[in-house]
Amino acid sequence: MKLLFDENLAPDLAASLAPLYPGSAHVHALGLGSADDAVVWQYARDHGFTIVTRDAESILRRHAEDLRNLEESGEAGVLVLV
């Protein structure tokens, strides 16, 4: 599983967890730090990432359709840290 860390999480998490989750990245390292959520979600889906975020309220309020699309991909997903 590859993790994509959202901008609300520390950029060094990807490097710290690389031994357990190779290929993981932070949005800043991919040039997506200021990108709209929809762009980040599409990138995650297209590249088989699971998004890691602490923005649970936003996820549930604004991204119901995006969640369905990620679920349908079978390779991508969302992990919300609370």
HELIX and SHEET records of a PDB file:
HELIX    1   1 LEU A   13  SER A   16  1                                   4    
HELIX    2   2 VAL A   27  LEU A   30  5                                   4    
HELIX    3   3 ASP A   37  HIS A   47  1                                  11    
HELIX    4   4 ALA A   56  ARG A   62  1                                   7    
HELIX    5   5 ALA A   64  SER A   73  1                                  10    
SHEET    1   A 4 ALA A  25  HIS A  26  0                                        
SHEET    2   A 4 LYS A   2  PHE A   5  1                                        
SHEET    3   A 4 PHE A  49  THR A  53  1                                        
SHEET    4   A 4 GLY A  77  VAL A  80  1                                        
END                                                                             
